[in-house]
Amino acid sequence: MIEDVTHRGEPVEYEVFFRLRRAGASALRLVIESAYVRDVSKGRVGIPRNRRSIVRLRVMAAKILRGESIRDPNLNRS
């Protein structure tokens, strides 16, 4: 999620979907695939999120730089 402020000073939240790839020994390339404004007025907050599937960006970046895979925690649910 990304937070921003409109030209009227109102806060707005975006759900952002991206790809993160290695671009060298110590560099990453982040490509934004899509972003959607979370619409609170419709009684729901944008696209549903499962807190267990959230990976912090710095953890993801470190794993990609080390060449490690990022597992999907939802695949091993009991």
C-alpha positions in Angstrom: 0.0 0.0 0.0 1.2 3.5 -0.8 -0.3 6.6 0.8 -0.5 9.9 -1.0 -2.3 13.3 -0.6 -4.6 14.7 -3.3 -4.3 18.3 -4.5 -7.1 19.1 -2.0 -5.0 17.8 0.8 -7.1 14.6 1.3 -5.3 11.3 2.0 -5.6 8.6 -0.6 -4.3 5.0 -0.4 -3.2 2.8 -3.4 -2.7 -0.9 -3.7 0.4 -1.3 -5.8 1.5 -4.5 -7.6 5.0 -4.7 -8.9 7.9 -7.0 -10.0 11.3 -6.8 -8.3 14.3 -8.2 -10.1 18.0 -8.2 -9.7 19.7 -5.7 -12.0 23.3 -6.3 -11.0 25.4 -7.5 -8.1 24.0 -4.8 -5.8 21.1 -3.3 -7.8 17.4 -4.0 -8.1 14.9 -3.0 -10.8 11.3 -2.3 -9.6 8.6 -2.3 -12.3 5.1 -1.2 -11.3 2.6 -3.5 -12.9 -0.6 -1.7 -11.7 -1.9 0.5 -8.9 -5.5 0.9 -7.7 -7.0 3.5 -5.5 -8.5 1.9 -2.4 -12.2 2.9 -2.4 -13.4 3.2 1.2 -16.8 4.7 0.1 -18.0 1.4 -1.3 -17.9 -0.2 2.2 -14.7 -2.2 1.4 -11.1 -1.2 1.4 -9.9 -1.9 -2.2 -8.5 -5.3 -3.1 -8.7 -7.8 -0.1 -5.4 -8.5 1.5 -4.3 -11.4 3.7 -1.9 -10.1 6.3 -0.1 -13.5 6.4 1.0 -13.0 2.8 2.6 -9.6 3.2 6.4 -9.5 2.7 8.2 -6.4 3.7 10.0 -4.7 0.8 13.4 -4.7 2.6 13.1 -8.5 3.2 12.1 -9.1 -0.4 14.9 -6.9 -1.7 17.5 -8.7 0.5 16.4 -12.1 -0.6 16.4 -11.2 -4.3 19.9 -9.7 -4.0 21.1 -13.0 -2.4 19.4 -15.1 -5.1 16.9 -16.7 -2.6 13.3 -17.5 -3.5 10.4 -15.8 -1.9 7.9 -18.4 -0.9 4.2 -17.9 -0.9 3.0 -18.4 2.7 -0.5 -19.3 1.4 0.7 -22.4 -0.3 1.5 -24.2 3.0 -1.6 -23.3 4.9 -3.2 -26.0 6.9 
